Amino acid sequence: MLNKAIELSMMYPHVEREDYCVAWPQPPGDGDQRERYDNYCCFLFNMLEGAWRLKKGRPKLVAELVPVEEYAWRHRTWWSNDSYANADGYSPGFRSFIGRILDDIKRRKGIA
């Protein structure tokens, strides 16, 4: 799945551009780009949840399998957008896991 994520980001580079990601839910571009990004994020978080389940929620082991911090941080706006409730479709344990990662990154970056 990680190779597929890389392949998708090469085919559709906007899905990994920081300016595009943080502009969610109103990114620049057409509806097709927006739909691709929405589906890409769903794919990524499904992949991350699969790794989380496989490694029984152990952060270090998950991070050895997939770049969870990189993906969670880059796509944080999609994940936490209240209007679309994207995170709500995931298990409570996984939501807490991603929440802790995002909170830790904010703390390290000095972001409130």
Buried (B, 14 or more C-beta within 10 A) or exposed (E): EEEEBEEBBEEBEBBBBEEBBEBBEEBEEEEEBBEBBBEBBBBBBEBBBBBBEEBEBEBEEBBEBBBBBEBBBBBBBBBBBEEEEBBEEBEEEBBEBBBEBBEBBEEEEEEE
